Amino acid sequence: MWIQAIKAVSVAGLVSASLIAQAQDYFSQGTAAFKRGEYQRALALFEWEQQKGRASSKLSYNIGVTHFKLGNYLEAGSYFQQLTGDPEWRDLAHFQLGVIAEKQGHRSTAVGHYAEIESRADSEKLRALSSKRLAALASGESRAPAPASRQWLAVASASSGYDDNVFALQDDLLQNSTLAEDNYSELFAWGQYRLQGTAADGWRVQGSGYSRSYSEYSSLDVSSYGLGLSRDLNWNGWQAELGIAADSTFLGGEQLTRATRLIGRVHQTFYGAKLTLAYLPAHYSGGSAYAHLDGWGHRVEAKLKRPLGRLTMNALYRMDVNDRGDLEGVDGAYYSYSPARHSTALELEWPLLDNWDLAAGVEYRSSEYDGVNSLTDTDGTMKHEVREADRVRSWLKSQYHLSPRLQLAGKIALTDNEENFDIYSHDRTEASLGVRYTF
């Protein structure tokens, strides 16, 4: 009953809001914000204009320049590169690409862009500027330091939801019971402060907090808090992030784990598609009742984000390898907490109406746990097998923009987990509705 209600409220609320929303000229607002030096706000306005299907070369150029002002050189270069095939914007795009190449220390690339302008540009002013930069590069002169990025950024959200299987119990154990159902509330906050430099070359500190609180089953309340330090730099044409972070996770008010994480991440844009690669090792220390979680976890990721017309595709491959303490029972039972996992996911995002975006995705995850598990299954027999699992998770997300920074967000997620130990097999449905604000 509750899930039908939240579905109806989510859809009805978003449709109603979309129908009464008045058209806004986000391009003009973005231009005004840019002139005031509010580059992050200008970028949000320009990108929203783009999402509404009003793409143009002028808009692409403005987005590129705004990214440049924020120090996002890879993103800026991607937009300028797209304009090199437009006769009206080609020369200006080559000049900006030359400036970006200088900022990144790629002198030969910068020379190529400036030489292209000097030899064929119609604009006398651009030819003169390019000649000046070529002379400066020949004499060894360096450009002025890159403009500083905005020092801080933050996101906060609050939502309410419904979970029809809070314990992830085996379906047969539920027997159509409502005992495993519960409502919950979620809070999330993330923020970063740039200590030095820009988004392309600098230091930043970041922190996050998350909590999910159930109405009845408080023993399943979960919360986590983290703090990290990252170094952003350019490495062989890739934008890289190196860092360290620490976080603590609590279950039912008791400490579940403390983790120290290392961050190694690089990303690059190829023909409008953004590829991100990451290696994220972590060492875990379990709380007093969770020593079996002690040990290492290693994660490798590859993400691809690519526009497909009005759609945006997000693809993911993830591998997790764990070496934990595991758990032995006094009755001879053995439970492995050291799975090797492979996950693949695909999500499509698309604008449905002016201020209304939808996204649908699916993820498949296979797991194989280290060692031979020994435990009593749902049929009462003791089984001795390597634990294997296949999980399919699908979701539908809806986001309505009340403003460029304030969104109303709804989500429905379905989970189907199948294992060779029946006690772990289960289905689960979760639905939520909330608000999110970007500062």
Secondary structure, 3 states (H helix, E strand, C coil): CHHHHHHHHHHHHHHHHHHHCCCCCHHHHHHHHHHCCCHHHHHHHHHHHHHCCCCCHHHHHHHHHHHHHCCCHHHHHHHHHHHCCCCCCHHHHHHHHHHHHHHCCCHHHHHHHHHHHHHHCCCHHHHHHHHHHHHHHHHCCCCCCCCCCCCEEEEEEEEEEEECCCCCCCHHHHCCCCCCCEEEEEEEEEEEEEEEECCCCEEEEEEEEEEEEECCCHHHCEEEEEEEEEEEEEECCEEEEEEEEEEEEEECCEEEEEEEEEEEEEEEEECCEEEEEEECCEEEEECCCCHHHCEEEEEEEEEEEEEECCEEEEEEEEEEEEEECCEECCCCCEECCCEEEEEEEEEEEEEEECCEEEEEEEEEEEEEECCCEEEECCCCCEEEECCEEEEEEEEEEEEEECCCCEEEEEEEEEEEEEECCHHHCEEEEEEEEEEEEEC
